[in-house]
Amino acid sequence: VTIADVVTVTGVDFGRMIDFRPDAELVHVNRWLDAMLARPAAKAGM
């Protein structure tokens, strides 16, 4: 995990408060996001 991963997942997670979600067509982005959110730190609230 890099600082870029942490910053990006935090930004996307924050975006959910305003109903922002990556397009479903962005398969690799959504796979990465699912993997990041499945990590223990994400489950603990980072």
C-alpha positions as CSV (number, residue, x, y, z in Angstrom):
1,V,0.0,0.0,0.0
2,T,1.3,3.4,-1.0
3,I,0.5,6.9,0.2
4,A,-1.3,7.3,-3.2
5,D,-3.5,4.3,-2.3
6,V,-4.4,5.8,1.1
7,V,-5.1,9.3,-0.3
8,T,-7.2,7.9,-3.2
9,V,-9.3,5.5,-1.1
10,T,-9.9,8.3,1.4
11,G,-11.0,10.7,-1.3
12,V,-13.4,8.1,-2.9
13,D,-14.8,7.2,0.5
14,F,-15.4,10.9,1.3
15,G,-17.1,11.2,-2.1
16,R,-19.7,8.6,-1.1
17,M,-21.1,11.3,1.2
18,I,-22.1,13.2,-1.9
19,D,-23.2,10.1,-3.8
20,F,-20.0,10.0,-5.9
21,R,-19.1,6.5,-7.1
22,P,-16.7,5.4,-9.8
23,D,-18.5,4.3,-13.0
24,A,-19.2,0.6,-13.1
25,E,-17.3,0.4,-16.4
26,L,-14.1,1.1,-14.6
27,V,-13.6,-2.5,-13.7
28,H,-10.0,-2.2,-12.5
29,V,-10.7,0.9,-10.4
30,N,-13.6,-0.8,-8.7
31,R,-11.6,-4.0,-8.2
32,W,-8.8,-2.0,-6.6
33,L,-11.3,0.0,-4.4
34,D,-13.0,-3.3,-3.2
35,A,-9.6,-4.7,-2.3
36,M,-8.6,-1.5,-0.4
37,L,-11.9,-1.4,1.5
38,A,-11.5,-5.0,2.4
39,R,-8.2,-4.4,4.2
40,P,-8.3,-4.5,8.1
41,A,-7.3,-0.8,8.3
42,A,-10.3,0.3,6.2
43,K,-12.7,-1.8,8.2
44,A,-11.3,-0.2,11.4
45,G,-12.0,3.3,10.0
46,M,-8.4,4.0,9.0
